[in-house]
Amino acid sequence: MQDSFSGRATQGSFFEGLFVHSLKASGPFADALRECGYDPRHPKAIYPIEVWNAALEVAWRHCYPGMAREAAYREMGRQLGLGFLQTWMGKVVDMGLPMLGPDRLMARVPSLLALDTFRYEVKVLPLGQRQYRVSIRKDPDAKPDLIAGLLDAGLGRTGVKATTTVTMRNGQDFDVDVSW
């Protein structure tokens, strides 16, 4: 595993969920992932955040070459959510999602969005009935579209069809409005 310049790390289960279960990395795609520090055949429990960021870019180029970056990252967020639920850790999470319901899931978003060891600011603000704003601040690797897709997938498991819209992007800060 290559070293992390930032000292931050992300869970191997996110790599497994996206690249093994959802995108089924093989051939040149798997080779490119290995070059950036992730080997789907030999997973590790934790990876430097720089490997995660590089692997997402590899996935965009290999799996979504005709899509704009924002659209590709939104789809990768959905696929991450669905694939993560197939990991052993995700299966535990998935058992409770349908019973949790969408409102209680939204209340837990700050703890669930811990994609790496850095603790950026996450707030969930109610905007009305079945409407919320997820505000993320001071995220050095801001990926609002990935988060929007992840929210889509998670809320889908609670039995609702969510609409997620990135309403603000400003460097390390962004907002995603959610409704159903």
C-alpha positions as a printed Julia matrix, in Angstrom:
180×3 Matrix{Float64}:
   0.0    0.0     0.0
   1.37   3.39   -0.89
   1.8    5.94    1.87
  -0.77   8.61    2.61
   0.53  12.14    2.24
  -2.37  13.46    4.31
  -2.33  10.72    6.96
  -6.0   10.01    6.19
  -7.38   6.59    5.35
 -10.59   4.96    4.13
 -12.11   1.56    4.79
 -11.36  -1.37    2.52
 -15.07  -2.28    2.59
 -15.81   0.8     0.44
 -13.3   -0.44   -2.15
 -14.81  -3.93   -2.0
 -18.34  -2.6    -2.35
 -17.65  -0.38   -5.34
 -14.92  -2.15   -7.27
 -15.61  -5.83   -6.5
 -19.37  -6.1    -5.94
 -20.76  -3.29   -8.1
 -18.28  -2.52  -10.87
 -16.73  -6.02  -10.93
 -13.23  -4.8   -11.77
 -11.34  -7.07  -14.15
  -8.94  -6.86  -17.08
  -7.5   -3.42  -17.87
  -9.77  -1.81  -15.27
  -8.37  -4.03  -12.48
  -4.84  -3.45  -13.8
  -5.32   0.33  -13.58
  -6.68  -0.02  -10.03
  -3.59  -2.02   -9.06
  -1.38   0.72  -10.51
  -3.0    3.3    -8.23
  -2.64   1.1    -5.13
  -5.75  -1.11   -4.92
  -5.61  -4.78   -5.9
  -9.13  -6.28   -6.03
  -7.63  -9.78   -5.66
  -5.74  -8.9    -2.46
  -7.89  -6.46   -0.48
  -6.72  -4.7     2.66
  -8.71  -3.42    5.62
  -7.69   0.2     5.12
  -6.2    2.36    2.36
  -4.76   5.86    2.14
  -7.39   8.37    1.01
  -5.15   9.17   -1.96
  -5.67   5.61   -3.25
  -9.45   6.03   -2.92
  -9.36   9.29   -4.87
  -7.16   7.81   -7.6
  -9.33   4.67   -7.83
 -12.46   6.78   -8.35
 -10.77   8.56  -11.24
  -9.77   5.19  -12.72
 -13.38   4.0   -12.43
 -14.64   7.13  -14.18
 -12.27   6.59  -17.11
 -12.94   2.84  -17.41
 -16.62   2.5   -16.52
 -18.15   5.85  -17.5
 -15.94   7.26  -20.28
 -18.74   9.1   -22.06
 -20.21  10.71  -18.94
 -19.42  14.06  -17.41
 -17.47  13.74  -14.17
 -20.44  14.83  -12.02
 -22.82  12.3   -13.59
 -20.23   9.52  -13.34
 -19.54  10.28   -9.68
 -23.26  10.3    -8.9
 -23.59   6.86  -10.47
 -20.49   5.66   -8.62
 -22.11   6.88   -5.4
 -25.2    4.79   -6.13
 -23.05   1.8    -7.0
 -20.97   2.31   -3.86
 -24.12   2.27   -1.75
 -25.47  -0.88   -3.39
 -22.12  -2.68   -3.44
 -21.27  -1.77    0.16
 -24.48  -3.49    1.27
 -23.03  -6.73   -0.14
 -19.95  -6.58    2.11
 -20.06  -8.22    5.55
 -20.17  -4.8     7.23
 -22.8   -3.58    4.78
 -25.02  -6.59    5.41
 -25.19  -5.6     9.06
 -26.14  -2.03    8.09
 -28.64  -3.26    5.51
 -30.59  -5.33    8.04
 -31.73  -2.16    9.78
 -32.3    0.21    6.86
 -35.84  -0.85    5.9
 -36.95  -0.65    9.55
 -35.11   2.6    10.16
 -37.1    4.57    7.61
 -35.98   7.62    5.65
 -36.34  10.28    8.38
 -34.29   8.37   10.93
 -31.73   7.5     8.26
 -31.33  11.2     7.5
 -30.74  11.88   11.2
 -27.88   9.35   11.13
 -26.23  10.66    7.97
 -23.43  12.5     9.84
 -22.16   9.27   11.39
 -22.78   7.18    8.27
 -20.83   9.49    5.94
 -17.5    8.7     7.54
 -15.77   7.69    4.29
 -12.34   8.32    5.74
 -10.6    9.08    9.01
 -10.87  12.86    8.52
 -13.86  14.3    10.33
 -15.3   17.0     8.16
 -18.4   18.85    9.29
 -21.7   17.2     8.34
 -25.06  18.71    9.27
 -28.53  17.57    8.3
 -31.07  20.37    8.3
 -34.81  19.74    7.9
 -36.31  21.92    5.15
 -39.88  20.66    5.37
 -41.81  17.43    5.35
 -39.65  14.77    3.64
 -37.07  17.43    2.72
 -33.56  17.83    4.11
 -30.31  19.58    3.34
 -27.07  17.71    3.94
 -24.36  20.36    4.43
 -20.76  19.22    4.32
 -18.02  21.66    5.25
 -14.24  21.52    5.28
 -14.04  18.31    3.22
 -10.6   18.41    1.57
 -11.74  15.87   -1.05
 -15.25  17.22   -1.67
 -17.22  14.89   -3.94
 -20.8   16.19   -3.76
 -22.08  14.03   -6.6
 -20.69  10.84   -5.06
 -22.46  11.73   -1.8
 -25.7   12.51   -3.67
 -25.61   9.06   -5.3
 -24.8    7.4    -1.99
 -27.8    9.12   -0.38
 -30.0    7.95   -3.3
 -28.96   4.34   -2.74
 -29.33   4.43    1.04
 -32.74   6.04    0.98
 -33.87   3.56   -1.66
 -33.25   0.76    0.86
 -35.69   2.47    3.25
 -38.44   2.14    0.64
 -38.54   5.66   -0.83
 -37.51   7.08   -4.19
 -35.33  10.04   -3.27
 -34.42  13.08   -5.3
 -30.99  14.45   -4.49
 -29.74  17.75   -5.86
 -26.37  19.34   -5.32
 -27.43  22.91   -4.54
 -24.09  24.44   -3.57
 -20.45  23.72   -4.47
 -17.71  25.91   -3.08
 -14.31  24.27   -2.8
 -14.36  22.15    0.35
 -18.01  22.97    1.1
 -21.17  21.66   -0.52
 -24.89  21.1     0.07
 -27.1   18.27   -1.17
 -30.85  18.74   -0.92
 -32.82  15.52   -0.44
 -36.55  14.93   -0.81
 -38.96  12.05   -1.42
